[in-house]
Amino acid sequence: MALQPGQPAPDFTLYDSDKKKVSLQDYRGKKIVLLFFPFAFSSVCTKEMCEVRDNMARFNKVDAQVLGISVDSLYTLAKFKDDQQLNFPLLSDFNKEISASYHSLHEEFNYNMKGVSKRSAFVIDREGVIRYAAVQDNPGQMPDFEAIQKALDSID
């Protein structure tokens, strides 16, 4: 069953593109935006991540930390982050465990690929409770950034 607002966000520890361990608990006390995305360098994912980069002031203004998560390797994510000059952490869920725990994993994706992150957005409050959840089956659909902003604005 999909995660719903009001539920605690599943904790995790993943490596980021700088090869550092990052845990959800590291950001306790901050608002968090988790953005799962299928693949670095794909057109819609690049558009999504660059939109976040270009609007980082909106997230900073409400004390929100953005974290991008995909099943790409940390090496691929490092190159993607560098090429796109992304200003927020990208986390590698190479083993697909976190995408699965957030119900954000395609069993089958394009070209017979299995286990690819679904494009998903979660807003988590300062206490680790999900305040917004949207998991999309259509990988070509961008997240609803207005709804994300609204959820962030509703958190004290």
C-alpha positions in Angstrom: 0.0 0.0 0.0 1.3 3.5 -0.9 2.7 5.8 1.7 0.2 8.4 2.8 0.4 11.8 4.5 0.4 11.4 8.3 2.6 8.2 8.2 6.2 8.3 9.4 8.7 8.5 6.5 10.8 5.3 6.2 14.3 6.0 7.4 17.2 5.2 5.2 21.0 5.6 4.8 22.4 5.9 1.2 25.6 7.1 -0.4 25.5 10.4 -2.1 27.4 11.4 -5.3 30.3 12.5 -3.1 30.6 9.0 -1.6 29.3 10.1 1.8 26.7 8.3 3.8 23.5 10.3 4.1 20.6 9.3 6.4 17.1 10.8 6.5 17.8 11.2 10.3 20.6 13.7 9.4 18.0 16.2 8.4 15.7 15.8 11.4 14.5 19.3 12.3 14.4 20.4 8.7 11.7 20.1 6.1 12.7 17.6 3.5 11.7 17.1 -0.2 12.5 13.6 -1.5 12.4 13.4 -5.2 12.8 9.9 -6.7 13.6 10.0 -10.4 14.2 7.2 -13.0 17.5 8.0 -14.6 20.2 10.6 -14.6 20.7 12.2 -18.0 17.3 11.3 -19.3 15.4 14.3 -20.7 12.5 14.6 -18.1 14.8 13.8 -15.2 17.3 16.4 -16.3 14.5 18.9 -16.7 13.1 18.1 -13.2 16.5 18.3 -11.5 17.4 21.6 -13.3 14.0 23.1 -12.3 14.8 22.3 -8.7 18.3 23.8 -9.1 17.0 27.0 -10.7 14.4 27.4 -7.9 16.5 26.5 -4.9 15.8 29.9 -3.3 12.2 28.8 -2.9 13.2 25.7 -0.9 15.9 27.6 1.1 13.3 30.3 2.0 11.2 27.7 3.8 14.1 25.8 5.4 13.7 22.8 3.1 16.4 20.3 2.1 16.0 18.7 -1.3 17.3 15.2 -1.8 17.3 13.5 -5.2 17.2 9.7 -5.3 17.6 7.2 -8.2 18.9 3.7 -8.8 21.8 5.1 -10.7 25.3 4.4 -9.4 26.9 7.1 -7.2 29.5 7.6 -10.0 26.7 8.3 -12.6 25.0 10.7 -10.2 28.3 12.5 -9.5 28.8 13.1 -13.3 25.1 14.1 -13.6 25.4 16.5 -10.7 28.6 18.0 -12.0 27.3 18.4 -15.6 24.1 20.0 -14.5 25.6 22.0 -11.7 23.0 20.7 -9.3 23.1 22.3 -5.8 21.5 19.6 -3.7 22.5 16.0 -2.8 21.9 13.1 -5.2 21.6 9.7 -3.5 22.2 6.3 -5.0 19.6 3.7 -4.3 21.5 1.2 -6.5 20.1 -1.8 -4.5 16.6 -0.4 -5.0 15.7 -0.9 -1.3 14.7 2.6 -0.5 12.7 3.1 -3.7 10.8 -0.1 -2.8 10.2 1.1 0.8 8.6 4.3 -0.5 6.5 2.3 -3.1 8.4 4.1 -5.8 9.8 1.3 -7.9 8.7 0.2 -11.4 8.6 -3.6 -11.6 9.1 -3.2 -15.4 10.2 0.0 -17.2 10.9 0.8 -20.8 13.2 -1.5 -22.8 12.5 -4.4 -20.4 14.5 -2.7 -17.6 13.4 -3.9 -14.1 13.6 -2.0 -10.8 13.7 1.6 -11.9 12.6 4.4 -9.5 9.2 5.9 -10.2 9.1 9.7 -10.4 7.9 10.5 -6.9 7.8 13.4 -4.5 7.5 13.3 -0.8 7.5 16.3 1.6 8.5 15.3 5.1 8.1 17.5 8.1 10.6 18.3 10.8 9.5 15.3 12.9 9.9 12.8 10.0 6.2 12.6 9.1 5.1 12.5 5.5 3.0 15.6 4.7 2.8 15.1 0.9 3.1 12.0 -1.3 2.8 11.7 -5.0 4.0 8.5 -6.9 3.6 8.7 -10.6 3.3 5.7 -12.9 4.0 7.9 -16.0 7.7 8.7 -16.0 7.2 11.5 -18.4 5.1 13.5 -16.0 6.9 16.2 -13.9 6.2 16.5 -10.2 3.6 19.1 -9.1 6.0 21.7 -7.7 3.1 23.9 -6.7 1.6 21.2 -4.5 5.1 20.5 -3.1 5.5 24.2 -2.3 2.0 24.3 -0.7 2.9 21.3 1.5 6.1 23.0 2.6 4.3 26.2 3.4 1.9 24.4 5.6 4.7 23.1 7.9 5.6 25.3 10.8 
